[in-house]
Amino acid sequence: MSKSSEAGNAAIPQHQPQQGRSMRSLVIEDEPQIGAYLARLLGQLQGIVDVVASVSDAQQALSNFKYDLAIVDRMLPDGDALKIVIALSQLPERPAIIMLTAKDAKEDVIDGLNSGADDYLGKPFEPQEFIARVRAVLRRPRLLAPSVLSFGNVELHVGTNEAIVANKKVLLRRRQALILGALLMRRDRVITRAALMEEIYGFDDEIESNTLEAQVSRLRKTLTELGGDVEIRSMRGIGYILRMTQTR
């Protein structure tokens, strides 16, 4: 139904939609090459990018996840995606919406903006302009977040996957950076296993039962080996919590 990708580079300033949750973007585009290209561009954001190719798949994705950014093509195999824009714009916690479509006549642009889109960009498009428009729609105060998360002697530079632990730099794997970011956003609070899984995996990813535990274990080992003064504690049957290491 869809393709999902992780994010990890710093060309776009980093944003977090809500306290304790990383960015999740939805691309609605029926041309596979364009969808993959947009996913790569949006991969410069910290978080997950899901790609769907139809109105029905978009509706299914929206029933399962909250999105912070939606890139919407207009004409899809099963109908006009304007209905998706209207639905998105009426959500209590609505995402930023950019329509990206070949239907760029003046009346089409007016229809899109009146339906709730924050911006409207015609095809073909320049990647630099697309990135600039993404920056613009993500400047809303509710989407802004720090570019550095820290707790104790651990810092995470959001979007670069670079962490500093006890003044030592380390480049984390993408999913480990996402896990650390989620824990830092909720420091001293429990994050359930289900919530953590949702943040670091796209809905089309194949996940083995012990994958999350393995990623957490590697991250925990890295923090310990570098002299971090925080620890990831497992809450059996619930999830994880990041706390300062208890001195004895």
Buried (B, 14 or more C-beta within 10 A) or exposed (E): EBBBBBBBEBEBBBBBBBEBBBBBBBBBBBEEEBBBBBBBBBBBBBBBBBBBBBBBBBBBBBEEBBBBBBBBBBEBEEEEBBEBBEBBBEEEEBBBBBBBBEBBEEEBBEBBBEBBBBBBBBEEBEEEEBBEBBEEBBEEEEBBBEBEBBBBBBBBBBBBBBBBBEEEEBEBBBBBBBBBBBBBBBBEEBBEBEBBBBBBBBBBBEEEEEBBEEBBEBBBEBBBEBEBBBBBEBEEEEBBBBBBEEEE
